[in-house]
């Protein structure tokens, strides 16, 4: 059987990525800054797990299992991957960062962060 190298890959799949990450969704090829990437469009599972896209470097993937849309959606529901989460630092941490940016030392403040 001859390998087909010019065919564009677009398929529902389960992707196994190094670091033990699993993604299930519609997979396609992308080129970003001249580098081959795999795009996984993960379908929405529920309100806490919305649909999202993830770009993966081909060298980080150790398994791609083509499957049907139905099975990929079922796998996505079991895997329950989430998109990027943003974290906001608590106010005391932001105050400390501001003091550091101003060049203030910890010795200038008491344990609660109040100036002497």
Secondary structure, 3 states (H helix, E strand, C coil): CCCCCCCCCEEEEEEEECCCEEEEEEEEEEEECCEEEEEEEECCCECCECCEEEEEEHHHEEEEEECCHHHHHHHHHHHCCCCCCCCCCCHHHHHHHHHHHCCCCHHHECCCCCEC
